[in-house]
Amino acid sequence: MLDKFEQIFTEIERPFAWLDLDALEQNIAFVNEACGQKKIRIATKSIRSAPMLNYISKRIHHFAGFMTFTASETLFLLEQDLDEFLIGYPVYEKQSITRLAEWVKSGKSITFMVDAMEQAALLNTIAQSEGILFEICIDVNVSTDFQVLYFGSKRSPIANFQALKELTDQLQAYESLIVSGVMGYDAQIAGVADQSSQLLGLQTTLIRTLKKQAKKKVTAFRQFAVAHVKSLYDVKFVNAGGSGSMQFTAQQQEVTEITVGSAFFAPALFDRYDSLTLAPAAGFALRVTRQFAPNIVVCHGGGYIASGAVGKDRLPTFMEADCFEFLPLEGAGEVQTPVVVKKGTVSIGDTLYLRHAKAGELCERFQVLHAVKDGRYFGQIQTYRGDGQCFL
């Protein structure tokens, strides 16, 4: 594949971001099969390109819409003529919410995430002043507390029935809000690689055991939470899962839709999931511009580090992992990156191909994705950055 890349991308200045549309198509097919009859909601944070969101959505068998990450990003995508939005995180920006109200008036579908009364109060106030109803989704925390170990995400405070009941009881006083959805994201299953040894120092065998035990608790609490909310409101959807838990979530009766994002680009972090068979679909290319030693070359750029807990698994990975590695004391540099050549010969002017550890964050570094399809150059695809956008 890299030999073909060299031929296809020979005239493109380095560094650049690449996208393999054939691999993307394979991943879309995998996602469609893994999710079965459940609807699929695309996580925009993992794509960060309006044309690619449109491209993928047209190839999803049971498409539910988009999960966005800010109100301002949602506004941008509305302007790109997209629809059916669930803002996956609470927003507290009055101006952006007010602007979204105008789109609601025009008939667009926008659902806000809520896990606290402060968020709901702001939404209700704006909806009242605009003379409309806002749809909201309750974010239920289905993380697993093993007492000696908290396994999951520390985000939503709705982690037990008492907290959920208090919220739903208070929400009934807000006449301008409609509870239309419930989300129960199983971060400890979807977001933790089976073969990771970085999380809290846990080893692979223990992580697999914890995930297996967590599945039972996730299912029990989520079903109970959904039943409670449905007893009070006309719930349209129950959102759950992620790229790392598609097969598990597809079997959950209470869930109507699964959020998927990273699986489409298949970043390096997802190489260590037992249940995923994905093809690397996106990455970047660096030019070798220095030769420090016979076995150490230096690339221009490369410091594209993934967010999350700091560790080696947040570094980019080489497409030819058996040939190259980073120096432990330098890693991926801001403007230059020393690379150890373990096998083969590399000269000044050569190109090294890498993948980002996470999916959409790559697009924050590049204005376009240079796409290939059927062994030929397909063209440039704009990212959010290429459209002059920066949301977080």
ROZA-297391 format. One record per residue: residue in three letters; x, y, z of N, C-alpha, C, O, CB in turn. Coordinates in steps of 0.1 Angstrom, whole numbers, plus 5000, padded with zeros to 4 digits. Glycine has a CB too. Layout:
ALAXYZXYZXYZXYZXYZ
...
REM end
This chain:
MET500849885000500050005000500950135000500550224993499150005012
LEU501950135008502850255009503550284996503750394993503850235020
ASP503850174988504450204975503550274966503950364959504850064969
LYS502250244967501250314959501050454964500950544956499850234960
PHE501150474977501050604982502150694977501850814974501050604998
GLU503350644976504450714972504250764957504650874954505750634972
GLN503650674949503350714935502250814934502350914927502950594927
ILE501150794942500050884942500251024948499851124942498850814949
PHE501051024958501251154966502551214963503051304970501151124980
THR503251174952504651224949504751374948505751434952505051164936
GLU503651444943503751594941503251674953503251794953503051634929
ILE502751604963502151674974503151714985503951624989500951594980
GLU503151834990504051875000503751815013502651795017504052025001
ARG504851775020504751715033504851825044505551925041505851605035
PRO504251805055503351695059502051715054501551825050503351695075
PHE501251605052499951615048499151495054499751405059499851605032
ALA497851515054496951405059496351325048495951385038495851465068
TRP496351195049495851105039494651035043494451005055496951005034
LEU493750995034492550925036492450815026492450845014491351015037
ASP492250685030492150575021490650545020490050485030492950455026
LEU489950585010488550565009488150415007487050375011487950644997
ASP488950335002488750195001488650125015487850045018489750114992
ALA489650165023489650125037488450175045487850105053490950165045
LEU488050295042486950355049485650275045484850255054486750505044
GLU485550245033484350165028484350025036483249985040484350145013
GLN485449965038485549845045485049865059484249775065486949785045
ASN485449975065485049995079483550035081482949995090485950115085
ILE483050105071481650125071480849995070479849985077481250225059
ALA481249905062480549775060480649705074479749635078481249695049
PHE481849705080481949645093481049695104480449625111483449655098
VAL480949835104480049895113478649855111477849825120480250055113
ASN478149865098476849825095476449685100475449655105476549835080
GLU477449595098477149455102477249445117476349375123478249355096
ALA478149505124478349495138477149555146476749505156479549565143
CYS476549655140475349725147474049655144473049685150475349865143
GLY474049565134472849495131471649585128471749675119472449415143
GLN470549575135469349645132469249775140468349855138468149565134
LYS470249805148470249925156470550045147471250025137471249925167
LYS469950155149470350285142471750325146472250295157469350395145
ILE472350395137473750445140473750595139473350655130474750385129
ARG474350655150474550795151476050825149476850765157473950855164
ILE476450905140477850935137478351035147477851145149478050985123
ALA479451005154480151095163481051195155482051155150480951025174
THR480651315154481351415146482751445151483551475143480551535145
LYS482951425164484351455169485351365163486551405163484351445184
SER484951255158485851155153486151175138486951105132485451015156
ILE485351265132485451285117485951425114486951445107484151255111
ARG485251525119485651665118485851705104486851785101486951695126
SER484951665095484951705081483551695076482951585076485951615073
ALA482951815073481551815068481351725056480351645056481051955065
PRO482151735046481951645034482051495038481351415032483051675023
MET482951455047483051315051481851275060481451155059484351295059
LEU481351365068480151325075478951295066478251205068479751445085
ASN478851375055477851355045478051225038477151145035477751475036
TYR479351195034479751075027479450955035478850855029481251085024
ILE479750955048479550835056478050815059477550695058480350845069
SER477350925062475950905065475150845054474150775056475351045068
LYS475550865041474850815030475050665028474350595021475250885017
ARG476050605035476450465034476050385047476350265047477950455031
ILE475450455056474950385068473550325065472650395060474950475080
HIS473350195069472150125066470950185074469850205069472249985069
HIS471150205087470150255096470650385103471150385114469750155106
PHE470550495096471150625100470250695110469050725107471550715088
ALA470750735122469950805132470250955132469351035135470250745145
GLY471450995128471751135128473251155132474051065131470851215137
PHE473551265138474851305142474951335157474051395162475451425134
MET476051295163476251345177477351445176478551415173476651225186
THR477051565179478051675178478651705192478251645202477351805173
PHE479651795192480351805205480251955211480651975222481751775203
THR479752045203479452185208478252245201477852195190480752275207
ALA477752345207476652415200477152485187476452485177475952515210
SER478252545188478852615176479152525165478952555153480052695180
GLU479652405168479852305157478552265151478452245139480552175163
THR477452245159476152215154475652315145475052285135475152185166
LEU475852445149475452555140476152545126475552565116475752695147
PHE477452515127478152505114477652395105477452415093479652485117
LEU477352285111476852175103475352195098475052145088476852045112
LEU474652265106473352305101473452395088472652385079472552385112
GLU474452485088474652565077475152485065475052525053475652675080
GLN475652365067476052275056474852185052475052085044477252185061
ASP473652215057472452145053472352005059471651925053472352135038
LEU473051975070472851855077471751865087471351975091474151805083
ASP471251755092470151755102470251635111471051555110468751755094
GLU469251635121469151525131470451525140471351445139469051395124
PHE470451625149471551635158471251605173470151645178472051775157
LEU472151535179472151515194473451575198474551525195472051365198
ILE473351685206474651745211475051665223474351655233474451905215
GLY476151595221476551485231476951525244477251445253477551405225
TYR477151665246477651715259476851835263476451905254479151745257
PRO476751865276475951975280476552105275477852125275475851985295
VAL475752195270476252325266475652435274474552435279475852355251
TYR476452535277476052645286476452785279476752875286476752635300
GLU476352785266476652915259475352975254474752925244477652885247
LYS474953085260473653135257473453185243472353155237473353255267
GLN474453245237474353305224474153185214473353195205475553385220
SER474953085215474852975206473552895207472952865197476052875208
ILE473052885219471852815221470652895215469752835209471552795237
THR470753025217469753115211469753105196468653105190469953255216
ARG470853095190470953085176470452945171469752935161472453095171
LEU470652845179470052715176468552715177467852635169470652605186
ALA468052795185466552805186465952845173464852805170466152905197
GLU466652935166466152975153466052855143465152845135467053085147
TRP466952765144466952645135465852555140465252485131468352575136
VAL465652545153464452465157463152515152462352435148464452455173
LYS463052645152461852705146461652675131460552665127461852855148
SER462752655124462652625110462452475107462252435096463952665103
GLY462352395118462052255117463252155118463052035116461452235104
LYS464452205121465552115123465452045136464852095146466852195122
SER465951925136465951835148467251855156468351815152465751685145
ILE467151915168468251935177467951895191466951945196468752085176
THR468751805197468451755210469651795219470851775215468251605211
PHE469351855231470451895240470651795251469751725255470052035246
MET471851775255472251685266472151745280472551865281473651625264
VAL471551675289471351735303471751625313471351515312469951785304
ASP472451675324472651585335472551665348472851615359473951515335
ALA472151795347472051885359470951985357470652025345473351945362
MET470352035367469252135366469752265361468952335355468552145380
GLU471052305364471552425359471452435344471052535338472952455364
GLN471852325337471852315323470352325318470052395308472452185317
ALA469452255324468052245320467452385322466652425314467352145328
ALA467752455333467152585336467552685325466652765320467652635349
LEU468752685320469152775309468452745297467952835290470652765307
LEU468352615293467652575281466152615282465552665272467752425279
ASN465552595293464152625295463852775294462952815287463652575309
THR464752855300464653005299464753055284463853135280465753075307
ILE465653005277465853045263464652995255464153065246467152995257
ALA464252875257463052815249461852895252461052925243462852675253
GLN461652935264460453015268460553155261459553195255460353035283
SER461653215261461753345255461653345240461253445234463153405258
GLU461953225234461853215219460453155215460153145203462953125214
GLY459653115225458353065222458352925216457552895207457653155213
ILE459352845219459552705214459752605224459752635236460652705203
LEU459752475220460152365229461552315225461752295214459052255229
PHE462352295235463652225233463552075237462952045247464752295241
GLU464051995229464151855232465451825239466551885236464051765219
ILE465451745250466651715258466751565259465851485258466551785271
CYS468051525262468351385264469051375278469951455281469351325253
ILE468651285286469251265299470451175298470351065294468251215310
ASP471651225303472851145303473051075316473251125326474151245301
VAL472850935315472950855326474250795327474750735317471850745326
ASN474950805338476250745340476250595343475750555354477050825351
VAL476650515334476550365336477950315339478250195337475950295324
SER478850395344480150345349480050245360478950245367481050465353
THR481050165362480950055372481850085384483150105382481349925366
ASP481350095395482150115408482349985415481449935421481350225417
PHE483549935414483849805420484349825434485049745440484949735412
GLN484049945440484549985453486050015454486450125457484149885464
VAL486849915451488249935452488749995438489850045438489049805454
LEU487849995428488250055415487050115409486050045407488949955406
TYR487050245405486050305397486350285382487350335377485850455400
PHE485550205375485750165362484850235352483650195351485750015360
GLY485250345346484350415337484750565336485950595339482950405341
SER483850645332484050785331483450865342482350835347483550845318
LYS484150975347483651055358483151185351483851285351484651085368
ARG481951175346481351295339479951325344479751405352481251265323
SER478951245339477551275344477451225359477951125362476551195335
PRO476851315367476551275381475351185383475051145394476451405389
ILE474651155372473451065373473950925373473850855363472451095361
ALA474450875384475050745385474250645393474750535395476450765391
ASN473150685398472250595406470850635405470550745399472650595421
PHE469950555409468450585407468050705415467250785409467650465412
GLN468550735427468150845434468450975427467651065426468850855448
ALA469650985421470051105413469151115401468851235397471551095409
LEU468851005394468051015383466651055386466051145379467950875376
LYS466051005397464751045401464651185405463651255401464250955412
GLU465651235412465651385415465651465403464951575403466851415424
LEU466451435393466451505381465151505373464651605369467651455372
THR464651385371463351375364462151435371461351495364463051225361
ASP462151435384461151505392461151655389460151715387461251465407
GLN462351705390462451855388462251895374461752005372463851895393
LEU462651815365462451845350460951865347460651935337463051745341
GLN460051805354458651805351458051945353457051985348457851715359
ALA458752035360458352175362458652265350458152375349458952225375
TYR459552215341459952295330459152265318459352165311461452265327
GLU458152355315457252335305457752355291457052315281456052425307
SER458952415289459452435276460552335272461152345262460152575275
LEU460652225280461552115277460851985275459851955282462652105288
ILE461251905265460651775263461851675264462851685257460051765249
VAL461651575273462651475275462351375264461351295264462651405289
SER463251365254462951285242463951165241463851075233462951365229
GLY465051175249466051065248466751035261466751115271467051105238
VAL467450925261468250885272469550835266469550765256467550775282
MET470650875272471950815268472650745280472750805291472850935263
GLY473150625277473950555287475150505281475250385277473050435293
TYR476150585280477450555273478350465282478750515293478250685269
ASP478650345277479450255285480950275282481550205275479050105282
ALA481450385288482850425285483850315289484850295282483250545292
GLN483550235299484450135304484550015295485449935296484150085318
ILE483650005285483649905275484049955262484949905255482249835274
ALA483350065258483650125244484950195244485550195233482550215241
GLY485350255255486550345254487850285260488850355261486250465261
VAL487850155264489050095270489449975261488649885260488750055285
ALA490649985256491149875247491349755255491749755267492449915240
ASP491049635249491149505256492649475259492949405269490549395247
GLN493549525250494949485251495749595257497049595256495449445238
SER495149695263495849815269496549775282495949695290494949935271
SER497749825285498349795297498649935304499449945314499649715296
GLN498050045299498350175304497350225314497650295324498350275293
LEU496050175313495050225322495250185336495050075340493650175317
LEU495550285345495750265359496750155362496750095373494450235366
GLY497650125352498650015354498049875353498649775357499250025367
LEU496849865348496149735347496649655335497049715325494649755346
GLN496749525337497249435326496049385318494849395322498049325332
THR496349335306495349295296494349195302493149215300496049235284
THR494749095309493848995314492849055324491749025324494648885321
LEU493349145333492449215342491449305336490349305339493349285353
ILE491949375326491049465318489849385312488749425313491749545308
ARG490249275306489149195299488249135310487049125307489849075292
THR488749105321487849055332486949165337485749135339488648995344
LEU487449285339486649395344485549435334484449455338487549515347
LYS485949425321484949465311483849365310482649395309485649475297
LYS484149235312483149125312482249145324480949135322483848995313
GLN482749175336481849195347481049325346479949335350482749205360
ALA481649425340480949555339479749545330478749615332481949665333
LYS479849465320478749445310477449415317476349465314479049345300
LYS477449325327476249285335475649405342474449425342476549175344
LYS476549485349476049595356475549705347474549775350477149655365
VAL476249725336475749825326474349795322473449885322476749835314
THR474149675317472849635312471749655323470649705319472849485308
ALA472049605335470949615345470649765349469449795349471449545358
PHE471549845351471249985355470650065343469750145345472550055360
ARG471150045331470650115319469250075317468350165314471550095307
GLN468949955317467549905315466549965326465450015323467449755316
PHE467049975338466250025349466050175347464950225349466949995363
ALA467150245343467050395341466150425330465350515331468450445339
VAL466250355319465350375307463950355310463050425306465850285295
ALA463650245318462250215322461650325330460550365328462250085329
HIS462450385339461950495347461650615339460650675341463050525358
VAL462550655330462350775322461150755313460350845311463650805314
LYS461050635307459850605299458550605306457550635300460050475292
SER458550585319457350585327456850735328455650755332457550525340
LEU457750825326457350965328457251045315456551145314458351035337
TYR458051005305458151085292458050985280458250865281459451155292
ASP457651055269457550975256458950975250459251065241456451045247
VAL459750885253461150875249461250825234460650725231461950785258
LYS461950905226462050875212463250775209463150695200462250995203
PHE464350795217465550715214466250685227466150765237466350785204
VAL467050575227468050545237469350525231469550435223467550425246
ASN470250615234471550615228472650545237472550575249472050755224
ALA473450465231474550405239475650355230475650375218473950285247
GLY476650305237477750245230478750335223478650455224477150155219
GLY479650275216480750345209481350245200480950135199481750415218
SER482450295193483150205184483650075190483649965184484250275177
GLY484050085203484649975210483649875216484049775221485550015220
SER482349905215481349825221480149795212479049775217480849875234
MET480349805199479149795189478449665191477249655192479649805175
GLN479249545191478549415191477849395204476649345204479649305190
PHE478349445215477749435228476449515229475349465233478649475240
THR476549645224475449735225474249685215473149705218475849875221
ALA474649625204473649585194472749475200471649455195474349525182
GLN473149415211472349305217471449355229470649285234473249195223
GLN471649485232470849545243469449585239469349675230471649665249
GLN468449525244467049555240466649695242465849755234466149455247
GLU467149755253466649895256467250005247466750115246466949925271
VAL468349965240469050065232468450065218468149965212470550025231
THR468250185213467650205199468750245189468550225177466550305199
GLU469850315194470850365185472250355191472350365204470550505181
ILE473250335183474650325187475450445181475350465169475250185184
THR476250505189477050615184478350555180479050475187477350725195
VAL478750585167480050535162480750645155480150725148479750415151
GLY482050655157482850755151484250705147484650705135483050875160
SER485050665157486450625155486550505146487550495138487050585168
ALA485550415146485650295138485750325123486350245115484450205140
PHE485350435118485350475104486750495100487250455089484450595101
PHE487550575107488950605104489950505109491050495104489350745109
ALA489550425119490350325126491650375130492750335125490550205116
PRO491750465140492950515145493750405153493150305156492750635154
ALA494950435157495850335163495350285176495550165179497150395165
LEU494650365184494150315197493250195195493150115204493450425204
PHE492550185184491550075182492149955176491449855173490450135173
ASP493449945175494149825170494049715181494249605179495549855166
ARG493849765194493949675205492649625211492549585222494749735216
TYR491649635202490249585206490049445200490249425188489149685201
ASP489649355209489449215204488349205194488449115185489149125216
SER487349285195486149265187486149345174485149335166484949315195
LEU487249415171487249505159488149445149489349415151487649645163
THR487649445136488549415125488349525115487549525106488049275118
LEU489249625117489149745109490449775101491549715104488949865118
ALA490249855090491449885081491850025084491050115084491049865066
PRO493150055086493650185087493150275076493550245064495150195089
ALA492450375079491850455068492350605067492150675057490350465069
ALA493050645078493450785078494850795085495050715094492450875084
GLY495550895081496850915088497551035082496951125076497750795087
PHE498851045084499651165079500951115074501451005078499751275090
ALA501651205067502951175061503951285065503551405064502851165045
LEU505151235068506151335072507451315063507751205058506551315087
ARG508051425060509251425052510551405061510651475071509451555044
VAL511451325057512751305064513651425059513851435047513351165061
THR514051505068514851625064516251625070517051705066514151745067
ARG516551535079517851525085518351375087517451285088517851605099
GLN519651365088520151225091521151245103522251285101520851165079
PHE520651225115521451245127522551135128523751165132520651245140
ALA522251015125523150905126522650795116521550805110523150845140
PRO523550695113523150595103521750535106521050495097524150485103
ASN521350525119520050465122519050555129518050515134520250345132
ILE519350695128518450795133518250905122519150975119518950855146
VAL516950915118516651025109515751125116515151085126516050975095
VAL515551235110514651345116513651385106513951425095515551465121
CYS512351385110511251425102510851565106511051605117510051325103
HIS510351635096509851775098508451765103507551725095509951865086
GLY508151805115506751795121506551665128507551595131505751805110
GLY505351635132505051505137504451505151504051395156506251425138
GLY504351625158503951625172502451625173501851705180504451745178
TYR501851525167500351515167499951415178499651305175499751475153
ILE499951465190499651375202498251375205497551475204500451425214
ALA497651255208496251245211495951295225496751285234495851095209
SER494751335228494251375241494051255250494051135245492951455240
GLY493851275263493651165272494751155282495651245282493451035265
ALA494751055290495851035300497151015292497250935283495550905308
VAL498151085297499451085290500050945290500150885301500351195296
GLY500550905279501250775278501650745264501350815255500250665283
LYS502450635263502950605249501850575239501950595227503850485250
ASP500650525244499550495235498950615229498050605221498550415242
ARG499350735234498850865228499750915217499351015210498750975239
LEU500850855215501750885204501150835190500450735190503150835206
PRO501550895179501250845166501950705165502850675172501650935155
THR501450625155502150495152502550495138501950555129501150375156
PHE503650425135504150415122503350305114503050205120505650385122
MET503050335101502450235093503350115092502849995091502150295079
GLU504650135092505650025092506250015106507350055108506750045081
ALA505449955115505749955129507049875132507749905142504649905137
ASP507349775124508549695126509749765121510849715124508349565119
CYS509649875114510849945108511250065116512350105116510549985094
PHE510250135123510550255130510050265144509150195148509950375121
GLU510650355152510150385165510650525170511650575164510650275175
PHE509950585179510350715185511450695195511550585201509150785191
LEU512250805197513150805208512450825221511550915221514250915206
PRO512650745231511850755244511950895250511050935257512350655253
LEU513050965249513251095255512751215247512751325251514651115259
GLU512351185234511951295225510551275220509751375218512851315214
GLY510151155217508851125212508551195199509451215191507751175222
ALA507251245197506851315185507051465188506351515196505451275181
GLY507951525180508251665183507351765177506551735168509551695178
GLU507351885183506451995178506752035164505852045156506652125187
VAL508052045160508352085146509351985140509551995128508952225146
GLN509951895148510751795142510751675151510651685163512251845140
THR510851555145510751425152511851335148511951285137509451365149
PRO512751305157513851205155513151065155512251035163514951215165
VAL513650985146513050845144514150745143515150765135512150835131
VAL514050635151515050525150514650435139513450395138515050455163
VAL515550415130515350315118515750175123516950155123516050365105
LYS514850095126515149955131515449865119516149765121514049905139
LYS514849885108515049795097514949875084514149965082513949685097
GLY515749835074515749905061516650035061517350055070514349945058
THR516550105050517350225048516450345045515550335037518350205036
VAL516750455052515950575049516950695047517950705053515050605062
SER516550775037517450885033516751015034515451015035517950865018
ILE517451125034516851255034515951275021516451235010517951365034
GLY514751325023513851335012512751225012511751245005514551334999
ASP513051115019512051005019510851045028510851145035512650875025
THR509750975027508550995034508150885044508250765040507351025024
LEU507850915056507350815065505850835067505350955069508050825079
TYR505050725068503650735069503250685083503650585088502950645058
LEU502350765089501950735103500450745105499750795096502650835113
ARG499950705116498550715120498450785133499250765142497850575120
HIS497450865135497150935148496550825157495950735153496151055146
ALA496750845170496250755180494750755181494050655183496850785194
LYS494150885179492750895179492250935165493050955156492251005190
ALA490950955163490450965150490351115145491251165138489050905149
GLY489351185150489151325144490151425148490251525141487851375149
GLU490951405158491951505162493051525151493651635151492651465175
LEU493251435142494151445131493651565123494551645118494151325123
CYS492351585121491851685112492051825118491851925111490351665110
GLU492351835131492651965137493952025132494252135134492551955152
ARG494751935127496151975122496252005107497252065103497051865126
PHE495251965100495351975085494052035079492952005084495651835079
GLN494252115069493052175062492352085053491152105050493552305055
VAL493051985047492451895038492951755041494051735046492651935024
LEU492151655037492551515036492751485022491851505013491451425043
HIS493951435018494251395005493751245003494351155009495751405001
ALA492751224995492051094995492551014983492851064972490551114994
VAL492650884985492850784974491750684973491050654983494250714976
LYS491450634961490450534959490750454947491150514936489050604958
ASP490650324948490950234937492350254932492550244920489950254926
GLY493250284941494650304936494950434929496050444923495050194928
ARG494050524930494250654923493950774932493250754943493350664910
TYR494450884929494251004937492751054935492351074923495251124933
PHE492051064946490651094945490451244946489551304939489851034957
GLY491251314954491051464955491251504970491551434979489751504950
GLN491051634972491151694985489751704991488751744985491751834984
ILE489651675004488451675012488651775024489551755032487951535017
GLN487851875024488051975035487751925049486751845051487052095032
THR488551965058488351935072487652065078487552165072489651895080
TYR487352055091486852175098487852285097487452395095486452145113
ARG489052255099490152355098490252415084490452535083491552295102
GLY490052335074490052385061488852485058488952565049490052275051
ASP487752465066486652555065486752665074485752745076485352475068
GLY487952685080488152795089487452785103487152885110487652925083
GLN487252655107486452635119487352575130488252495127485252545117
CYS487152615143487852555154486852565166486552675171489252635157
PHE486452455171485352455181485752425195485252485205484252355177
LEU486852345197487352325210488852315209489552295219486752195216
REM end
